[in-house]
């Protein structure tokens, strides 16, 4: 449900913008028709103000979408143990997982894929997610 949340939020920004513009125009027309004097000026004020408010709102929502997109690239670094079990079955070209060896200190494991030193307790590489044991 929350896959590609950034795309959904960005689409939501467009929808919010359109809905608020339509709402502002409709509201402006209603005031225009009901007001005796300066009806058209009220229409311009409401429609114009609504347009600006809609633009600002959609910008905020779009910014949230941008932030969600940003965290998508940061997340792998924050989650050192991604679920990659299914990947192993068809990784014939990948280096064998038993080529890793304990570091000189024997407290770290060198990732067979990217060479990053990982804590021995880790199952997956903190950098690339390769299985270490
Ligand atoms: Zn690695």
Backbone and ligand atoms as CSV (ligand in chain L), in Angstrom:
chain,resi,resn,atom,element,x,y,z
A,1,UNK,N,N,0.837,-1.198,0.000
A,1,UNK,CA,C,0.000,0.000,0.000
A,1,UNK,C,C,0.876,1.252,0.000
A,2,UNK,N,N,2.033,1.170,0.662
A,2,UNK,CA,C,2.853,2.369,0.771
A,2,UNK,C,C,4.068,2.320,-0.159
A,3,UNK,N,N,4.019,1.439,-1.162
A,3,UNK,CA,C,5.099,1.470,-2.130
A,3,UNK,C,C,4.978,2.736,-2.959
A,4,UNK,N,N,6.096,3.223,-3.388
A,4,UNK,CA,C,6.143,4.430,-4.207
A,4,UNK,C,C,5.323,5.551,-3.572
A,5,UNK,N,N,5.475,5.697,-2.261
A,5,UNK,CA,C,4.693,6.703,-1.544
A,5,UNK,C,C,5.014,8.092,-2.066
A,6,UNK,N,N,6.237,8.296,-2.511
A,6,UNK,CA,C,6.596,9.633,-2.990
A,6,UNK,C,C,5.804,9.986,-4.244
A,7,UNK,N,N,5.628,9.007,-5.146
A,7,UNK,CA,C,4.841,9.270,-6.353
A,7,UNK,C,C,3.394,9.578,-5.999
A,8,UNK,N,N,2.867,8.798,-5.025
A,8,UNK,CA,C,1.470,9.002,-4.636
A,8,UNK,C,C,1.292,10.379,-4.026
A,9,UNK,N,N,2.234,10.787,-3.187
A,9,UNK,CA,C,2.110,12.094,-2.543
A,9,UNK,C,C,2.200,13.195,-3.598
A,10,UNK,N,N,3.065,13.006,-4.584
A,10,UNK,CA,C,3.196,14.025,-5.632
A,10,UNK,C,C,1.913,14.109,-6.465
A,11,UNK,N,N,1.340,12.941,-6.763
A,11,UNK,CA,C,0.052,12.956,-7.467
A,11,UNK,C,C,-1.009,13.626,-6.616
A,12,UNK,N,N,-0.951,13.355,-5.293
A,12,UNK,CA,C,-1.900,13.981,-4.381
A,12,UNK,C,C,-1.749,15.497,-4.407
A,13,UNK,N,N,-0.517,15.974,-4.527
A,13,UNK,CA,C,-0.276,17.418,-4.584
A,13,UNK,C,C,-1.007,18.026,-5.780
A,14,UNK,N,N,-0.942,17.342,-6.914
A,14,UNK,CA,C,-1.614,17.847,-8.114
A,14,UNK,C,C,-3.127,17.839,-7.910
A,15,UNK,N,N,-3.634,16.750,-7.317
A,15,UNK,CA,C,-5.082,16.638,-7.088
A,15,UNK,C,C,-5.555,17.731,-6.141
A,16,UNK,N,N,-4.786,17.937,-5.061
A,16,UNK,CA,C,-5.162,18.981,-4.097
A,16,UNK,C,C,-5.181,20.342,-4.786
A,17,UNK,N,N,-4.180,20.582,-5.604
A,17,UNK,CA,C,-4.098,21.870,-6.290
A,17,UNK,C,C,-5.323,22.094,-7.181
A,18,UNK,N,N,-5.660,21.077,-7.963
A,18,UNK,CA,C,-6.803,21.206,-8.875
A,18,UNK,C,C,-8.107,21.382,-8.103
A,19,UNK,N,N,-8.285,20.556,-7.055
A,19,UNK,CA,C,-9.528,20.628,-6.283
A,19,UNK,C,C,-9.681,21.989,-5.625
A,20,UNK,N,N,-8.596,22.497,-5.071
A,20,UNK,CA,C,-8.699,23.780,-4.376
A,20,UNK,C,C,-8.913,24.922,-5.369
A,21,UNK,N,N,-8.321,24.813,-6.547
A,21,UNK,CA,C,-8.565,25.831,-7.577
A,21,UNK,C,C,-10.034,25.815,-7.992
A,22,UNK,N,N,-10.552,24.612,-8.223
A,22,UNK,CA,C,-11.958,24.494,-8.621
A,22,UNK,C,C,-12.856,25.029,-7.518
A,23,UNK,N,N,-12.526,24.651,-6.258
A,23,UNK,CA,C,-13.309,25.124,-5.126
A,23,UNK,C,C,-13.272,26.638,-5.002
A,24,UNK,N,N,-12.117,27.219,-5.228
A,24,UNK,CA,C,-11.991,28.672,-5.129
A,24,UNK,C,C,-12.814,29.355,-6.222
A,25,UNK,N,N,-12.766,28.797,-7.424
A,25,UNK,CA,C,-13.506,29.403,-8.540
A,25,UNK,C,C,-15.012,29.289,-8.286
A,26,UNK,N,N,-15.447,28.097,-7.846
A,26,UNK,CA,C,-16.874,27.903,-7.566
A,26,UNK,C,C,-17.317,28.830,-6.439
A,27,UNK,N,N,-16.524,28.884,-5.374
A,27,UNK,CA,C,-16.848,29.773,-4.264
A,27,UNK,C,C,-16.885,31.220,-4.714
A,28,UNK,N,N,-15.949,31.595,-5.561
A,28,UNK,CA,C,-15.915,32.957,-6.075
A,28,UNK,C,C,-17.145,33.276,-6.902
A,29,UNK,N,N,-17.565,32.308,-7.732
A,29,UNK,CA,C,-18.753,32.528,-8.564
A,29,UNK,C,C,-19.992,32.673,-7.688
A,30,UNK,N,N,-20.083,31.823,-6.642
A,30,UNK,CA,C,-21.236,31.893,-5.737
A,30,UNK,C,C,-21.313,33.271,-5.101
A,31,UNK,N,N,-20.162,33.754,-4.614
A,31,UNK,CA,C,-20.144,35.090,-3.992
A,31,UNK,C,C,-20.474,36.145,-5.041
A,32,UNK,N,N,-19.941,35.974,-6.235
A,32,UNK,CA,C,-20.169,36.927,-7.330
A,32,UNK,C,C,-21.670,37.072,-7.601
A,33,UNK,N,N,-22.342,35.917,-7.661
A,33,UNK,CA,C,-23.763,35.942,-8.004
A,33,UNK,C,C,-24.631,36.467,-6.860
A,34,UNK,N,N,-24.180,36.250,-5.626
A,34,UNK,CA,C,-24.999,36.663,-4.483
A,34,UNK,C,C,-24.712,38.091,-4.063
A,35,UNK,N,N,-23.495,38.567,-4.335
A,35,UNK,CA,C,-23.157,39.936,-3.929
A,35,UNK,C,C,-23.768,40.932,-4.912
A,36,UNK,N,N,-24.219,42.067,-4.379
A,36,UNK,CA,C,-24.816,43.080,-5.240
A,36,UNK,C,C,-23.744,43.928,-5.915
A,37,UNK,N,N,-22.887,44.507,-5.090
A,37,UNK,CA,C,-21.834,45.368,-5.634
A,37,UNK,C,C,-20.483,44.669,-5.530
A,38,UNK,N,N,-19.625,45.053,-6.414
A,38,UNK,CA,C,-18.249,44.540,-6.408
A,38,UNK,C,C,-18.214,43.013,-6.467
A,39,UNK,N,N,-19.240,42.403,-7.030
A,39,UNK,CA,C,-19.277,40.943,-7.085
A,39,UNK,C,C,-18.090,40.375,-7.832
A,40,UNK,N,N,-17.760,41.023,-8.952
A,40,UNK,CA,C,-16.657,40.487,-9.754
A,40,UNK,C,C,-15.332,40.649,-9.030
A,41,UNK,N,N,-15.195,41.768,-8.285
A,41,UNK,CA,C,-13.957,41.960,-7.522
A,41,UNK,C,C,-13.826,40.895,-6.434
A,42,UNK,N,N,-14.977,40.590,-5.784
A,42,UNK,CA,C,-14.951,39.529,-4.767
A,42,UNK,C,C,-14.571,38.193,-5.393
A,43,UNK,N,N,-15.129,37.962,-6.605
A,43,UNK,CA,C,-14.795,36.725,-7.315
A,43,UNK,C,C,-13.294,36.649,-7.566
A,44,UNK,N,N,-12.724,37.765,-8.047
A,44,UNK,CA,C,-11.286,37.775,-8.328
A,44,UNK,C,C,-10.486,37.551,-7.048
A,45,UNK,N,N,-10.934,38.181,-5.956
A,45,UNK,CA,C,-10.211,38.051,-4.690
A,45,UNK,C,C,-10.259,36.610,-4.190
A,46,UNK,N,N,-11.441,35.997,-4.235
A,46,UNK,CA,C,-11.593,34.631,-3.704
A,46,UNK,C,C,-10.889,33.630,-4.612
A,47,UNK,N,N,-11.106,33.782,-5.936
A,47,UNK,CA,C,-10.473,32.845,-6.856
A,47,UNK,C,C,-8.961,33.005,-6.830
A,48,UNK,N,N,-8.511,34.267,-6.806
A,48,UNK,CA,C,-7.065,34.505,-6.773
A,48,UNK,C,C,-6.452,34.017,-5.472
A,49,UNK,N,N,-7.107,34.345,-4.352
A,49,UNK,CA,C,-6.601,33.893,-3.062
A,49,UNK,C,C,-6.625,32.374,-2.961
A,50,UNK,N,N,-7.695,31.786,-3.461
A,50,UNK,CA,C,-7.788,30.331,-3.444
A,50,UNK,C,C,-6.717,29.683,-4.295
A,51,UNK,N,N,-6.426,30.326,-5.430
A,51,UNK,CA,C,-5.384,29.790,-6.308
A,51,UNK,C,C,-4.032,29.805,-5.606
A,52,UNK,N,N,-3.746,30.934,-4.925
A,52,UNK,CA,C,-2.458,31.041,-4.222
A,52,UNK,C,C,-2.394,30.031,-3.086
A,53,UNK,N,N,-3.506,29.904,-2.333
A,53,UNK,CA,C,-3.533,28.952,-1.223
A,53,UNK,C,C,-3.360,27.525,-1.736
A,54,UNK,N,N,-4.029,27.223,-2.858
A,54,UNK,CA,C,-3.918,25.884,-3.433
A,54,UNK,C,C,-2.485,25.614,-3.867
A,55,UNK,N,N,-1.856,26.640,-4.434
A,55,UNK,CA,C,-0.486,26.489,-4.910
A,55,UNK,C,C,0.445,26.204,-3.737
A,56,UNK,N,N,0.249,26.972,-2.636
A,56,UNK,CA,C,1.102,26.791,-1.461
A,56,UNK,C,C,0.866,25.404,-0.854
A,57,UNK,N,N,-0.407,25.025,-0.741
A,57,UNK,CA,C,-0.722,23.706,-0.161
A,57,UNK,C,C,-0.092,22.586,-0.985
A,58,UNK,N,N,-0.232,22.683,-2.294
A,58,UNK,CA,C,0.313,21.615,-3.134
A,58,UNK,C,C,1.826,21.613,-3.072
A,59,UNK,N,N,2.427,22.796,-2.909
A,59,UNK,CA,C,3.881,22.845,-2.754
A,59,UNK,C,C,4.317,22.101,-1.505
A,60,UNK,N,N,3.557,22.305,-0.408
A,60,UNK,CA,C,3.896,21.649,0.858
A,60,UNK,C,C,3.768,20.132,0.691
A,61,UNK,N,N,2.651,19.700,0.084
A,61,UNK,CA,C,2.448,18.263,-0.104
A,61,UNK,C,C,3.524,17.696,-1.025
A,62,UNK,N,N,3.874,18.476,-2.056
A,62,UNK,CA,C,4.892,18.012,-2.989
A,62,UNK,C,C,6.237,17.879,-2.276
A,63,UNK,N,N,6.496,18.832,-1.374
A,63,UNK,CA,C,7.748,18.776,-0.622
A,63,UNK,C,C,7.803,17.526,0.244
A,64,UNK,N,N,6.645,17.145,0.804
A,64,UNK,CA,C,6.592,15.909,1.595
A,64,UNK,C,C,6.910,14.717,0.697
A,65,UNK,N,N,6.370,14.765,-0.537
A,65,UNK,CA,C,6.676,13.703,-1.490
A,65,UNK,C,C,8.155,13.647,-1.813
A,66,UNK,N,N,8.757,14.822,-1.982
A,66,UNK,CA,C,10.194,14.872,-2.238
A,66,UNK,C,C,10.961,14.279,-1.065
A,67,UNK,N,N,10.513,14.597,0.148
A,67,UNK,CA,C,11.181,14.072,1.341
A,67,UNK,C,C,11.060,12.552,1.394
A,68,UNK,N,N,9.865,12.049,1.032
A,68,UNK,CA,C,9.661,10.598,1.023
A,68,UNK,C,C,10.579,9.951,0.000
A,69,UNK,N,N,10.748,10.629,-1.139
A,69,UNK,CA,C,11.639,10.096,-2.166
A,69,UNK,C,C,13.070,10.093,-1.647
A,70,UNK,N,N,13.426,11.129,-0.898
A,70,UNK,CA,C,14.779,11.206,-0.361
A,70,UNK,C,C,15.067,10.090,0.614
A,71,UNK,N,N,14.128,9.796,1.506
A,71,UNK,CA,C,14.350,8.756,2.498
A,71,UNK,C,C,14.438,7.387,1.847
A,72,UNK,N,N,13.889,7.262,0.642
A,72,UNK,CA,C,13.950,5.972,-0.057
A,72,UNK,C,C,15.408,5.582,-0.298
A,73,UNK,N,N,16.255,6.595,-0.569
A,73,UNK,CA,C,17.652,6.293,-0.849
A,73,UNK,C,C,18.476,6.206,0.428
A,74,UNK,N,N,17.961,6.821,1.489
A,74,UNK,CA,C,18.691,6.799,2.755
A,74,UNK,C,C,18.387,5.519,3.516
A,75,UNK,N,N,17.187,5.001,3.334
A,75,UNK,CA,C,16.710,3.888,4.138
A,75,UNK,C,C,17.643,2.667,4.123
A,76,UNK,N,N,18.158,2.251,2.965
A,76,UNK,CA,C,19.043,1.076,2.978
A,76,UNK,C,C,20.220,1.233,3.926
A,77,UNK,N,N,20.690,2.448,4.134
A,77,UNK,CA,C,21.802,2.684,5.041
A,77,UNK,C,C,21.358,2.567,6.490
A,78,UNK,N,N,20.085,2.848,6.734
A,78,UNK,CA,C,19.579,2.802,8.099
A,78,UNK,C,C,19.156,1.391,8.490
A,79,UNK,N,N,18.851,0.561,7.515
A,79,UNK,CA,C,18.411,-0.798,7.799
A,79,UNK,C,C,19.477,-1.767,7.316
A,80,UNK,N,N,20.352,-2.163,8.207
A,80,UNK,CA,C,21.508,-2.973,7.802
A,80,UNK,C,C,21.149,-4.387,7.406
A,81,UNK,N,N,19.951,-4.830,7.665
A,81,UNK,CA,C,19.611,-6.215,7.348
A,81,UNK,C,C,18.370,-6.293,6.457
A,82,UNK,N,N,18.506,-5.869,5.209
A,82,UNK,CA,C,17.352,-5.953,4.295
A,82,UNK,C,C,17.007,-7.396,3.993
A,83,UNK,N,N,15.764,-7.614,3.670
A,83,UNK,CA,C,15.321,-8.969,3.355
A,83,UNK,C,C,15.741,-9.323,1.932
A,84,UNK,N,N,16.765,-10.118,1.818
A,84,UNK,CA,C,17.271,-10.452,0.487
A,84,UNK,C,C,17.372,-11.959,0.303
A,85,UNK,N,N,16.699,-12.728,1.130
A,85,UNK,CA,C,16.808,-14.181,1.045
A,85,UNK,C,C,16.447,-14.689,-0.345
A,86,UNK,N,N,15.406,-14.105,-0.928
A,86,UNK,CA,C,14.940,-14.599,-2.216
A,86,UNK,C,C,15.952,-14.349,-3.310
A,87,UNK,N,N,16.849,-13.397,-3.079
A,87,UNK,CA,C,17.809,-13.019,-4.115
A,87,UNK,C,C,18.883,-14.083,-4.263
A,88,UNK,N,N,19.122,-14.835,-3.201
A,88,UNK,CA,C,20.251,-15.762,-3.222
A,88,UNK,C,C,20.034,-16.916,-4.193
A,89,UNK,N,N,18.810,-17.318,-4.375
A,89,UNK,CA,C,18.552,-18.505,-5.175
A,89,UNK,C,C,18.956,-18.330,-6.630
A,90,UNK,N,N,18.929,-17.098,-7.129
A,90,UNK,CA,C,19.250,-16.885,-8.538
A,90,UNK,C,C,20.451,-15.971,-8.723
A,91,UNK,N,N,21.364,-15.992,-7.768
A,91,UNK,CA,C,22.551,-15.149,-7.884
A,91,UNK,C,C,23.756,-16.021,-8.237
A,92,UNK,N,N,23.680,-16.646,-9.406
A,92,UNK,CA,C,24.764,-17.543,-9.807
A,92,UNK,C,C,26.046,-16.781,-10.123
A,93,UNK,N,N,25.874,-15.576,-10.662
A,93,UNK,CA,C,27.056,-14.814,-11.042
A,93,UNK,C,C,27.674,-14.083,-9.854
A,94,UNK,N,N,26.926,-13.956,-8.764
A,94,UNK,CA,C,27.458,-13.252,-7.606
A,94,UNK,C,C,28.553,-14.085,-6.956
A,95,UNK,N,N,29.505,-13.434,-6.325
A,95,UNK,CA,C,30.571,-14.183,-5.662
A,95,UNK,C,C,30.009,-15.081,-4.578
A,96,UNK,N,N,30.639,-16.240,-4.396
A,96,UNK,CA,C,30.149,-17.185,-3.402
A,96,UNK,C,C,30.162,-16.546,-2.023
A,97,UNK,N,N,29.141,-16.865,-1.251
A,97,UNK,CA,C,28.997,-16.194,0.036
A,97,UNK,C,C,30.005,-16.721,1.047
A,98,UNK,N,N,30.702,-17.805,0.737
A,98,UNK,CA,C,31.645,-18.338,1.720
A,98,UNK,C,C,33.069,-17.862,1.476
A,99,UNK,N,N,33.238,-16.861,0.604
A,99,UNK,CA,C,34.575,-16.329,0.360
A,99,UNK,C,C,34.978,-15.316,1.420
A,100,UNK,N,N,34.012,-14.891,2.237
A,100,UNK,CA,C,34.375,-13.901,3.258
A,100,UNK,C,C,35.237,-14.565,4.322
A,101,UNK,N,N,36.094,-13.763,4.903
A,101,UNK,CA,C,36.970,-14.292,5.950
A,101,UNK,C,C,37.031,-13.293,7.086
A,102,UNK,N,N,37.251,-13.761,8.301
A,102,UNK,CA,C,37.348,-12.838,9.429
A,102,UNK,C,C,38.516,-11.897,9.246
A,103,UNK,N,N,38.356,-10.677,9.694
A,103,UNK,CA,C,39.431,-9.706,9.623
A,103,UNK,C,C,40.530,-10.083,10.606
A,104,UNK,N,N,41.667,-9.394,10.499
A,104,UNK,CA,C,42.799,-9.701,11.373
A,104,UNK,C,C,42.404,-9.616,12.840
A,105,UNK,N,N,41.545,-8.654,13.136
A,105,UNK,CA,C,41.124,-8.504,14.520
A,105,UNK,C,C,40.138,-9.594,14.915
A,106,UNK,N,N,39.586,-10.297,13.924
A,106,UNK,CA,C,38.595,-11.359,14.112
A,106,UNK,C,C,37.308,-10.828,14.731
A,107,UNK,N,N,37.189,-9.519,14.790
A,107,UNK,CA,C,35.942,-8.938,15.293
A,107,UNK,C,C,35.091,-8.406,14.143
A,108,UNK,N,N,35.623,-8.426,12.931
A,108,UNK,CA,C,34.870,-7.911,11.796
A,108,UNK,C,C,34.856,-8.940,10.674
A,109,UNK,N,N,33.832,-8.849,9.857
A,109,UNK,CA,C,33.739,-9.677,8.664
A,109,UNK,C,C,33.849,-8.758,7.448
A,110,UNK,N,N,34.713,-9.131,6.501
A,110,UNK,CA,C,34.833,-8.331,5.295
A,110,UNK,C,C,33.786,-8.807,4.309
A,111,UNK,N,N,32.989,-7.857,3.820
A,111,UNK,CA,C,31.938,-8.199,2.862
A,111,UNK,C,C,32.551,-8.749,1.584
A,112,UNK,N,N,32.099,-9.910,1.108
A,112,UNK,CA,C,32.656,-10.489,-0.121
A,112,UNK,C,C,32.310,-9.689,-1.368
A,113,UNK,N,N,31.328,-8.813,-1.244
A,113,UNK,CA,C,30.858,-8.082,-2.420
A,113,UNK,C,C,31.513,-6.719,-2.532
A,114,UNK,N,N,31.514,-5.961,-1.421
A,114,UNK,CA,C,32.007,-4.588,-1.498
A,114,UNK,C,C,33.201,-4.333,-0.612
A,115,UNK,N,N,33.597,-5.299,0.222
A,115,UNK,CA,C,34.793,-5.124,1.026
A,115,UNK,C,C,34.603,-4.348,2.303
A,116,UNK,N,N,33.374,-3.986,2.611
A,116,UNK,CA,C,33.122,-3.240,3.841
A,116,UNK,C,C,33.299,-4.148,5.055
A,117,UNK,N,N,33.913,-3.609,6.100
A,117,UNK,CA,C,34.075,-4.385,7.326
A,117,UNK,C,C,32.802,-4.302,8.140
A,118,UNK,N,N,32.276,-5.446,8.495
A,118,UNK,CA,C,31.038,-5.518,9.266
A,118,UNK,C,C,31.310,-6.202,10.600
A,119,UNK,N,N,30.511,-5.841,11.571
A,119,UNK,CA,C,30.588,-6.515,12.859
A,119,UNK,C,C,30.272,-8.001,12.670
A,120,UNK,N,N,30.964,-8.864,13.405
A,120,UNK,CA,C,30.771,-10.309,13.234
A,120,UNK,C,C,29.337,-10.728,13.516
A,121,UNK,N,N,28.648,-9.952,14.334
A,121,UNK,CA,C,27.272,-10.302,14.685
A,121,UNK,C,C,26.321,-10.061,13.521
A,122,UNK,N,N,26.765,-9.317,12.519
A,122,UNK,CA,C,25.866,-8.948,11.428
A,122,UNK,C,C,25.656,-10.116,10.473
A,123,UNK,N,N,24.437,-10.189,9.984
A,123,UNK,CA,C,24.112,-11.214,8.994
A,123,UNK,C,C,24.285,-10.654,7.597
A,124,UNK,N,N,23.972,-9.356,7.451
A,124,UNK,CA,C,24.057,-8.710,6.147
A,124,UNK,C,C,25.022,-7.538,6.214
A,125,UNK,N,N,25.653,-7.248,5.098
A,125,UNK,CA,C,26.572,-6.119,5.001
A,125,UNK,C,C,25.819,-4.814,5.267
A,126,UNK,N,N,26.454,-3.927,6.094
A,126,UNK,CA,C,25.801,-2.656,6.410
A,126,UNK,C,C,25.786,-1.741,5.216
A,127,UNK,N,N,26.660,-1.966,4.226
A,127,UNK,CA,C,26.742,-1.039,3.101
A,127,UNK,C,C,25.904,-1.524,1.922
A,128,UNK,N,N,26.096,-2.777,1.512
A,128,UNK,CA,C,25.430,-3.219,0.282
A,128,UNK,C,C,24.367,-4.275,0.540
A,129,UNK,N,N,24.262,-4.799,1.758
A,129,UNK,CA,C,23.201,-5.748,2.063
A,129,UNK,C,C,23.532,-7.184,1.710
A,130,UNK,N,N,24.750,-7.444,1.251
A,130,UNK,CA,C,25.142,-8.811,0.909
A,130,UNK,C,C,25.139,-9.681,2.162
A,131,UNK,N,N,24.738,-10.945,1.994
A,131,UNK,CA,C,24.719,-11.830,3.150
A,131,UNK,C,C,26.148,-12.166,3.542
A,132,UNK,N,N,26.413,-12.134,4.830
A,132,UNK,CA,C,27.785,-12.320,5.315
A,132,UNK,C,C,28.021,-13.721,5.865
A,133,UNK,N,N,26.981,-14.448,6.215
A,133,UNK,CA,C,27.196,-15.770,6.809
A,133,UNK,C,C,26.263,-16.788,6.201
L,1,ZN,ZN,ZN,28.920,-5.183,1.197
